[in-house]
Amino acid sequence: MPAVAYAQAWPGKPIRFISPFAPGGGADITSRIIAQKLGPALNQQVLVDNRGGAGGNIGVDLAAKSPPDGYTLVLGTISPIAINVSLYRKLPFDPVKDLLPVTQVANALNVLVVHPSLPAKTVKEVIAIAKARPGELSFGSSGPGATDHLAGELFKSLTGVNMVHVPYKGGAPAMLDLMAGQVQTVFSTVSTAIGAIKGGKVRAIAMTGDKRFELMPELPTIAEAGVPGFEVRNWYGVFVPAGTPREIVARLNAELAKVLQMADVKSKLLESGIEALYSTPEQFAAYIQSETQRWAKVVKASGARAE
C-alpha cells in the first residue's frame, strides 16, 4: 500500500502512548492530559502505557523497537533523549537513529527549594552559605543523571561552590528528606515541591528555567538572581519509531499543535508546574542536538555515571 494511502487509512485501531516513567509524575500527567484530547482528534483511543525504569531508557527502547506503523508513540524526555547517551556506557537504542521527533510538548518546571532552617532567601545567600561552609551543604535529587541532579552540578560549576549530591530513587523521597532536614536543598520539579512550598515545609528560592513561573511570579530565575548562564529546562516531546511514514508524522504534529493550544490542556498542565509547548519536527530535532551537546559537557564535568 502506498504511504499516502496508508496514512489516509490511519489510524484504524487504538494507539499506544508509552510513558517511560512511573504513574503520578510529570511525564505521566502530561501523557494522560494529551492522550485524553488526542484520541478524539484522531477518532481512536490513545492508551497510555507506563513503562518506567533505567532513567526512562526501558520505555523509550520499547518504542524504538516497535513497528513504525503509527500505532506506537512515546513521550521522550530530556533524560533518555539528550542526557543518557552521555551518562550510560551503552544505551540499547540510538535516540537520533531509532526515533523520529514529532513535536516538543512541554517543559516541566523546576524550582530551587531549601529547608527552612537554612538562613537563605535568595540565590546569592545560598551561594554565600555554601562558600562559607564548603562540603557541608547537600542537594538531593531523584537519581544520578536526572535533571535535578545535573541542575545541581551546573549550579556548582557556574558558582564555584562545593555541595554534596545525595541521590534518591525519585523526586518524592528527596523532597521528604528535604522536609526532614536530611538534605538542605533540592532542584525539584514544581509538581513535586508545590505542596511542601504552600505548606511552608520548604522555602522556594528561584526557578531553574529561562523565565519566571506565572503561578509563582515572585520567584526570579536563578540566572537573573545572580548566576548568568544557568538554565535547566526539563522538556518532554512526542516521538515515533524511525521509519514511520512522514504523512503520519505530519498528521500527528498538526493534531498535537491543536491539542497543546487548548485552554483547558494548558491550564491543567500549568496546575502541575508544566508549561505547554509546540514545535515542528525539524525545530525539535535541532533543539535535541543542541541539548545533547550541552548536557554532555555537564555530565563530563560532574563525573556522573549510571548503569
KADA-V69563 format. One record per backbone hydrogen bond with DSSP energy under -0.5 kcal/mol. CO is the residue of the C=O (numbers start at 0). NH is the residue of the N-H. Records with the same first field share a line. If there is no record, write none. Layout:
CO = NH ; NH
This chain:
1 = 5
2 = 6
3 = 7
4 = 8
5 = 9
14 = 46
15 = 17 ; 72
16 = 48
17 = 19 ; 74
18 = 50
19 = 52
21 = 24
24 = 28
25 = 29
26 = 30
27 = 31
28 = 32
29 = 33
30 = 34
31 = 35
32 = 36
33 = 36 ; 37
34 = 38
36 = 40
37 = 41
38 = 41 ; 42 ; 43
44 = 14 ; 46
45 = 47
46 = 16
47 = 49
48 = 18 ; 50
50 = 58
52 = 55 ; 57
53 = 56
55 = 59
56 = 60
57 = 61
58 = 62
59 = 63
60 = 64
62 = 65
66 = 68
67 = 244
70 = 15
71 = 240
72 = 17
73 = 75 ; 238
74 = 19
75 = 236
76 = 80
77 = 81 ; 82
78 = 82 ; 83
82 = 85 ; 86
83 = 87
86 = 305
92 = 94
93 = 97
97 = 241
99 = 239
102 = 237
104 = 276
105 = 235
106 = 108 ; 274
107 = 233
108 = 189
109 = 207
110 = 112 ; 187
111 = 204 ; 205
112 = 185
113 = 202
114 = 117
116 = 118
117 = 119
121 = 125
122 = 126
123 = 127
124 = 128
125 = 129
126 = 130
127 = 131
128 = 132
130 = 133
132 = 135 ; 136
136 = 163
137 = 183 ; 184
138 = 165
139 = 186
140 = 167
141 = 169
142 = 145
145 = 148 ; 149
146 = 150
147 = 151
148 = 152
149 = 153
150 = 154
151 = 155
152 = 156
153 = 157
154 = 158
155 = 159 ; 160
160 = 162
161 = 134
163 = 138
165 = 140
167 = 169
169 = 173
170 = 174
171 = 175
172 = 176
173 = 177
174 = 178
175 = 179
176 = 181 ; 182
177 = 180
183 = 114
184 = 139
185 = 112 ; 187
187 = 110
188 = 192
189 = 193
192 = 196
193 = 197
194 = 198
195 = 200 ; 201
196 = 199
200 = 115
201 = 203
202 = 113
205 = 111
206 = 221
207 = 231
211 = 213
212 = 215
213 = 216
215 = 218
219 = 206
220 = 224
221 = 226
222 = 225
226 = 229
228 = 230
231 = 233
232 = 234
233 = 107
234 = 77
235 = 104 ; 105
236 = 75
237 = 101 ; 102
238 = 73
239 = 99
240 = 243
244 = 247 ; 248
245 = 249
246 = 250
247 = 251
248 = 252
249 = 253
250 = 254
251 = 255
252 = 256
253 = 257
254 = 258
255 = 259
256 = 260
257 = 260
258 = 261
261 = 265
262 = 266
263 = 267
264 = 268
265 = 269
266 = 270
267 = 271
268 = 271 ; 273
269 = 272
272 = 108
273 = 275
274 = 106
279 = 283
280 = 284
281 = 285
282 = 286
283 = 287
284 = 288
285 = 289
286 = 290
287 = 291
288 = 292
289 = 293
290 = 294
291 = 295
292 = 296
293 = 297
294 = 298
295 = 299
296 = 300
297 = 301
298 = 302 ; 303
305 = 88
